[in-house]
């Protein structure tokens, strides 16, 4: 998969930046703002990861900075509550396949529908492209996330052995068909 995206990135220099308009969002009676992530947000994104992953950060500063520069083929969005980033999602987009690269919601905001909302926004974005399918990887131990993805229509694919660098946990590759294959 990485080779396909690398090839795609090298041929995307003439594409315009993916547009994203800032928006106000009400989830569970709480008001949030949603906007495109910026390079200045990297410390906050790392903090969200620390809160979600017991003090570790699966992605490092360099990975986030690199991804945030790819504005023609990727979109990273943050959800803000009272001035604080409480969740984010990132996705790569192509016509054949779009891919959720990262999603995280701080623990005190989990189970309020935020993850579902962020996933639905990226599913809609990929479908509007139109992309033929949306993929993601999830830790095999992450039952709540797998449950959500199954509810959204994702199908189990293959297992990627020792996918996660920190603890060598396996990942389940999942796919949501969005339309006819190109």
TORNUGU-168794 format. One record per residue (C-alpha): x, y, z; residue number from 1. Coordinates in Angstrom, 3 decimals. Each point is the difference from the previous one (the first is absolute). Layout:
<rs>
R      east     north        up    i
R         X         Y         Z  NUM
...
</rs>
This chain:
<rs>
R      east     north        up    i
R     0.000     0.000     0.000    1
R     2.804     2.444     0.852    2
R     1.456    -0.403    -3.500    3
R    -3.349     0.927    -1.571    4
R    -0.271     3.125     2.112    5
R     3.642     0.940    -0.613    6
R    -0.535    -0.335    -3.757    7
R    -3.158     2.046     0.267    8
R     1.736     2.732     2.040    9
R     2.726     0.374    -2.612   10
R    -2.610     0.665    -2.711   11
R    -2.141     2.420     1.987   12
R     2.036     3.208    -0.224   13
R    -2.562     1.796    -2.154   14
R    -2.981    -0.691     2.242   15
R    -1.496     2.806     2.052   16
R    -0.161    -0.115     3.787   17
R    -2.931    -2.027     1.319   18
R    -2.484     2.577     1.232   19
R    -1.435    -0.091     3.480   20
R    -2.195     2.708     1.470   21
R     0.077     0.636     3.729   22
R    -3.295    -0.944     1.589   23
R    -1.890     0.029     3.265   24
R    -1.193    -3.418     1.128   25
R    -2.438    -0.988     2.737   26
R     0.521    -3.516     1.326   27
R    -1.914    -1.282     3.001   28
R    -1.096     3.516     0.888   29
R     3.592     1.280     0.067   30
R     1.301     2.617    -2.429   31
R     3.245    -0.758    -1.804   32
R     1.868     1.628    -2.844   33
R     1.574    -2.020    -2.760   34
R     2.828     1.199    -2.225   35
R     2.897    -1.239    -2.067   36
R     3.006    -0.929     2.150   37
R     3.000     2.302    -0.295   38
R     3.689    -0.443     0.663   39
R    -0.389     2.031     3.213   40
R    -2.372    -2.741     1.257   41
R     2.625    -2.760     0.092   42
R     0.707     0.321     3.752   43
R    -3.748    -0.267     0.670   44
R    -0.345    -3.002    -2.335   45
R     2.826    -1.732     1.843   46
R    -1.716     0.782     3.318   47
R    -3.265    -1.515    -1.238   48
R     1.967    -3.138    -0.923   49
R     1.692    -0.089     3.431   50
R    -3.405     0.106     1.666   51
R    -1.365    -2.748    -2.266   52
R     3.008    -2.321     0.074   53
R     1.102    -0.054     3.655   54
R     2.699     2.632    -0.377   55
R     1.402    -1.187    -3.320   56
R    -0.289     1.598    -3.424   57
R    -0.379    -2.460    -2.870   58
R     0.789     2.851    -2.383   59
R     2.917     2.315     0.643   60
R     0.411     3.702    -0.738   61
R     1.710    -0.609    -3.352   62
R    -2.814    -2.282    -1.199   63
R    -2.669     2.581     0.814   64
R     1.984     2.850    -1.563   65
R     0.525    -2.030    -3.153   66
R    -3.676    -0.917    -0.286   67
R    -1.222     3.548     0.613   68
R     2.076     1.230    -2.956   69
R    -1.802    -2.330    -2.436   70
R    -2.984     2.284    -0.503   71
R    -0.822    -1.189    -3.525   72
R    -0.617    -3.630     0.922   73
R    -0.619    -0.087     3.737   74
R    -2.243     1.689     2.499   75
R     0.506     0.160     3.749   76
R    -2.831     1.505     2.002   77
R    -0.112     0.963     3.675   78
R    -3.010     0.280     2.281   79
R     0.301     2.761     2.602   80
R    -1.921     0.415     3.263   81
R     0.479     3.190     2.025   82
R     3.241     0.795    -1.819   83
R     1.522    -3.476     0.453   84
R     0.496    -2.648    -2.688   85
R    -1.868    -3.056     1.243   86
R     0.002    -2.160    -3.141   87
R     1.447    -0.268    -3.469   88
R    -0.165    -2.103    -3.130   89
R     2.226    -0.276    -3.047   90
R    -0.683    -1.497    -3.404   91
R     1.716    -0.417    -3.376   92
R    -2.164     0.276    -3.089   93
R     0.223    -1.522    -3.465   94
R    -2.684    -1.017    -2.459   95
R     0.781    -3.675     0.402   96
R     0.573    -0.098     3.747   97
R    -0.161     2.378     2.907   98
R     1.608    -0.924     3.305   99
R    -0.595     1.118     3.592  100
R     3.505     0.432     1.361  101
R    -0.763     1.016     3.564  102
R    -2.926     0.757     2.289  103
R     0.071     0.798     3.697  104
R    -2.452     1.349     2.575  105
R     1.198     0.927     3.498  106
R    -1.434    -2.414     2.586  107
R    -2.294     2.498     1.748  108
R    -1.757     0.616    -3.348  109
R    -0.261    -3.627    -1.060  110
R    -3.425    -1.661    -0.245  111
R    -1.700     3.253    -1.035  112
R    -0.154    -0.791    -3.725  113
R     3.055     2.067    -0.916  114
R     1.898    -2.866    -1.626  115
R    -3.106    -0.967    -1.980  116
R    -0.505     3.616    -1.087  117
R     3.619     0.358    -1.159  118
R    -0.113    -3.325    -1.852  119
R    -3.279     0.915    -1.716  120
R     1.487     3.306    -1.136  121
R     2.957    -1.797    -1.636  122
R    -2.254    -2.690    -1.486  123
R    -2.085     2.739    -1.611  124
R     3.103     1.820    -1.251  125
R     1.360    -3.225    -1.563  126
R    -3.379    -0.837    -1.564  127
R    -0.303     3.522    -1.451  128
R     3.416    -0.287    -1.689  129
R    -1.182    -2.686    -1.022  130
R     2.373    -2.570     1.397  131
R    -0.767    -3.680    -0.560  132
R     0.749    -1.018     3.589  133
R     1.193     1.256     3.367  134
R     2.542    -2.020     1.977  135
R     1.563     0.136     3.440  136
R     2.016    -2.060     2.439  137
R    -1.088    -0.601     3.589  138
R     1.729    -1.757     2.879  139
R    -1.365    -3.525     0.304  140
R    -0.559     0.678     3.719  141
R    -2.039     3.179    -0.576  142
R    -3.482    -1.509     0.270  143
R    -1.900     3.317     0.362  144
R     1.546     1.384    -3.207  145
R    -0.589    -3.240    -1.915  146
R    -3.623     0.037     1.159  147
R    -0.460     3.568    -1.251  148
R     1.617    -0.778    -3.356  149
R    -2.209    -3.070    -0.445  150
R    -3.074     2.135     0.787  151
R     1.124     2.423    -2.716  152
R     0.200    -2.850    -2.521  153
R     3.718    -0.767    -0.017  154
R     0.951    -3.565    -0.868  155
R     2.866    -1.956     1.544  156
R     2.887    -0.621    -2.364  157
R     3.419    -1.424     0.802  158
R     2.045     0.082     3.200  159
R     3.254     1.963    -0.138  160
R     2.392    -1.745     2.382  161
R     2.045     2.132     2.419  162
R    -1.325     3.136    -1.704  163
R     0.346     2.378     2.949  164
R     3.623     0.915     0.662  165
R    -0.146     0.671     3.752  166
R    -1.464    -3.338     1.130  167
R    -0.053    -2.055    -3.238  168
R    -3.756    -0.488     0.286  169
R    -1.794    -1.318    -3.046  170
R    -2.356     2.223    -1.986  171
R    -3.234    -0.944    -1.692  172
R    -0.299     1.568    -3.424  173
R    -3.614     1.092    -0.632  174
R    -1.723     1.243    -3.153  175
R    -3.231     1.836    -0.767  176
R    -1.145    -0.307    -3.625  177
R    -1.212     3.382    -1.260  178
R    -0.743    -0.590    -3.658  179
R     0.974    -1.763    -3.160  180
R     3.645    -0.981    -0.325  181
R     1.874     2.091    -2.588  182
</rs>
